């Protein structure tokens, strides 16, 4: 039972980290207004991955 609570706590923490990193990434991307900027285009590719791959955003955060 304790292990199950610990797993739930870790899961909740990872979800919080995921949301925080996604928010930071989105703010950074918006700070690059020129859509032809290669850095902006790279950010947009990450944005798609963040929406579909939760493991990928954690890798990005690390």
Backbone as a chain_set.jsonl record, in Angstrom:
{"seq": "XXXXXXXXXXXXXXXXXXXXXXXXXXXXXXXXXXXXXXXXXXXXXXXXXXXXXXXXXXXXXX", "coords": {"N": [[0.836, -1.206, 0.0], [1.94, 1.248, 0.809], [3.909, 1.514, -1.16], [2.303, 1.905, -3.404], [1.213, 4.41, -2.852], [3.539, 5.929, -2.938], [4.257, 5.632, -5.629], [2.104, 6.917, -6.827], [2.513, 9.51, -5.845], [4.993, 10.14, -7.073], [4.2, 10.008, -9.734], [2.362, 12.126, -9.853], [4.108, 14.239, -9.332], [5.794, 14.116, -11.568], [3.956, 14.76, -13.548], [3.437, 17.413, -12.843], [5.98, 18.523, -13.308], [6.159, 18.06, -16.046], [4.067, 19.738, -17.018], [5.035, 22.252, -16.166], [7.478, 22.492, -17.604], [6.5, 22.376, -20.188], [4.983, 24.735, -20.253], [7.041, 26.667, -19.888], [8.555, 26.198, -22.188], [6.699, 26.904, -24.158], [6.381, 29.647, -23.621], [8.977, 30.518, -24.178], [9.105, 29.912, -26.905], [7.181, 31.679, -27.884], [8.558, 34.007, -27.468], [10.136, 34.259, -29.611], [9.389, 35.815, -32.201], [9.702, 35.791, -35.002], [8.737, 33.688, -37.431], [10.334, 32.434, -39.277], [12.722, 32.028, -38.126], [15.261, 29.746, -37.412], [15.584, 28.667, -34.845], [13.085, 29.06, -33.704], [11.569, 27.415, -35.371], [12.622, 24.933, -34.671], [11.736, 24.841, -32.047], [9.002, 24.653, -32.496], [8.811, 22.093, -33.542], [9.491, 20.601, -31.271], [7.288, 21.28, -29.729], [5.166, 19.885, -30.903], [5.973, 17.279, -30.326], [5.851, 17.365, -27.545], [3.141, 17.462, -27.113], [2.388, 14.94, -27.804], [4.13, 13.037, -26.766], [4.987, 12.208, -23.741], [7.254, 11.262, -22.483], [9.29, 12.309, -23.999], [9.269, 15.055, -23.411], [10.201, 15.026, -20.81], [12.787, 14.107, -21.229], [13.761, 16.309, -22.647], [13.631, 18.222, -20.64], [15.562, 17.329, -18.885]], "CA": [[0.0, 0.0, 0.0], [2.841, 2.404, 0.848], [4.522, 1.635, -2.485], [1.308, 2.461, -4.319], [1.144, 5.839, -2.551], [4.771, 6.536, -3.436], [4.161, 5.669, -7.089], [1.142, 7.974, -7.142], [3.168, 10.796, -5.568], [5.974, 10.359, -8.137], [3.453, 10.275, -10.964], [1.839, 13.492, -9.745], [5.244, 15.162, -9.45], [6.216, 14.117, -12.974], [2.95, 15.517, -14.303], [3.695, 18.834, -12.557], [7.201, 18.889, -14.036], [5.772, 18.081, -17.46], [3.291, 20.955, -17.288], [5.92, 23.415, -15.989], [8.417, 22.567, -18.724], [5.721, 22.703, -21.384], [4.673, 26.169, -20.168], [8.273, 27.424, -20.138], [8.891, 26.037, -23.598], [5.75, 27.693, -24.946], [6.729, 31.064, -23.424], [10.216, 30.762, -24.921], [8.78, 29.899, -28.328], [6.479, 32.929, -28.181], [9.518, 35.114, -27.426], [10.791, 34.265, -30.922], [8.255, 36.148, -33.064], [9.971, 35.541, -36.421], [8.48, 32.265, -37.676], [11.373, 31.869, -40.143], [13.895, 31.805, -37.276], [15.487, 28.305, -37.247], [15.371, 28.29, -33.452], [11.622, 29.012, -33.541], [11.099, 26.213, -36.066], [13.0, 23.793, -33.834], [10.815, 24.861, -30.908], [7.694, 24.173, -32.948], [8.904, 20.629, -33.641], [9.402, 20.092, -29.898], [5.914, 21.501, -29.259], [4.364, 18.757, -31.387], [6.378, 16.103, -29.553], [5.369, 17.514, -26.177], [1.715, 17.157, -27.095], [2.133, 13.532, -28.093], [5.103, 12.128, -26.147], [5.316, 12.728, -22.42], [8.631, 10.882, -22.155], [10.175, 13.223, -24.721], [9.378, 16.332, -22.693], [11.07, 14.814, -19.649], [14.148, 14.08, -21.774], [14.095, 17.696, -22.961], [13.833, 18.925, -19.368], [16.828, 16.875, -18.297]], "C": [[0.872, 1.259, 0.0], [3.492, 2.622, -0.519], [3.562, 2.274, -3.48], [1.167, 3.968, -4.104], [2.375, 6.568, -3.08], [4.745, 6.664, -4.963], [3.216, 6.786, -7.519], [1.763, 9.35, -6.93], [4.191, 11.126, -6.66], [5.287, 10.708, -9.448], [2.928, 11.708, -10.958], [2.946, 14.527, -9.911], [5.728, 15.247, -10.898], [5.231, 14.884, -13.848], [3.148, 17.008, -14.076], [4.925, 19.322, -13.317], [6.891, 19.017, -15.527], [5.048, 19.378, -17.81], [4.159, 22.21, -17.172], [6.858, 23.588, -17.177], [7.678, 22.935, -20.008], [5.367, 24.191, -21.397], [5.9, 27.027, -20.476], [8.656, 27.367, -21.614], [7.982, 26.902, -24.463], [6.05, 29.189, -24.824], [7.991, 31.42, -24.206], [9.92, 30.838, -26.421], [8.074, 31.197, -28.726], [7.42, 34.131, -28.159], [10.316, 35.218, -28.729], [9.72, 34.541, -31.982], [8.449, 35.83, -34.549], [9.811, 34.045, -36.72], [9.495, 31.622, -38.62], [12.668, 31.604, -39.374], [14.076, 30.29, -37.068], [15.25, 27.825, -35.812], [13.87, 28.168, -33.157], [11.067, 27.737, -34.191], [11.443, 24.95, -35.282], [12.071, 23.692, -32.628], [9.449, 24.31, -31.298], [7.691, 22.656, -33.102], [8.807, 19.994, -32.259], [7.98, 20.2, -29.382], [5.01, 20.338, -29.672], [4.698, 17.506, -30.582], [5.849, 16.18, -28.127], [3.896, 17.141, -26.078], [1.441, 15.67, -27.244], [3.037, 12.56, -27.337], [5.578, 12.695, -24.815], [6.737, 12.371, -21.997], [9.599, 11.869, -22.798], [10.331, 14.554, -23.992], [10.249, 16.181, -21.455], [12.525, 14.735, -20.09], [14.626, 15.492, -22.08], [14.42, 18.467, -21.682], [15.177, 18.573, -18.747], [17.972, 17.461, -19.08]], "O": [[0.586, 2.219, -0.716], [3.617, 3.754, -0.984], [3.97, 3.092, -4.304], [1.019, 4.72, -5.068], [2.275, 7.678, -3.602], [5.162, 7.683, -5.514], [3.501, 7.515, -8.469], [1.564, 10.255, -7.741], [4.253, 12.265, -7.122], [5.733, 11.59, -10.181], [3.044, 12.418, -11.957], [2.751, 15.562, -10.549], [6.035, 16.332, -11.39], [5.632, 15.578, -14.782], [3.04, 17.793, -15.019], [4.912, 20.406, -13.899], [7.314, 19.971, -16.18], [5.387, 20.036, -18.794], [4.035, 23.127, -17.983], [7.017, 24.693, -17.696], [8.178, 23.717, -20.816], [5.445, 24.835, -22.443], [5.813, 27.995, -21.232], [9.034, 28.378, -22.207], [8.447, 27.557, -25.396], [5.98, 29.918, -25.813], [8.072, 32.484, -24.82], [10.422, 31.72, -27.117], [8.347, 31.749, -29.792], [7.119, 35.162, -28.761], [11.082, 36.163, -28.917], [9.2, 33.608, -32.593], [7.475, 35.624, -35.273], [10.643, 33.234, -36.315], [9.52, 30.399, -38.754], [13.605, 31.02, -39.917], [13.155, 29.62, -36.601], [14.772, 26.711, -35.594], [13.45, 27.263, -32.436], [10.203, 27.068, -33.625], [10.65, 24.009, -35.232], [11.668, 22.597, -32.234], [8.817, 23.59, -30.525], [6.684, 22.004, -32.825], [8.132, 18.98, -32.081], [7.509, 19.31, -28.674], [4.189, 19.869, -28.884], [3.8, 16.757, -30.199], [5.442, 15.165, -27.562], [3.457, 16.573, -25.079], [0.376, 15.191, -26.853], [2.734, 11.368, -27.275], [6.459, 13.553, -24.77], [7.356, 13.108, -21.229], [10.616, 12.222, -22.201], [11.425, 15.118, -23.965], [10.964, 17.113, -21.087], [13.407, 15.242, -19.399], [15.776, 15.833, -21.8], [15.36, 19.26, -21.643], [15.842, 19.423, -18.156], [19.133, 17.21, -18.758]]}, "num_chains": 1, "name": "protein.A"}
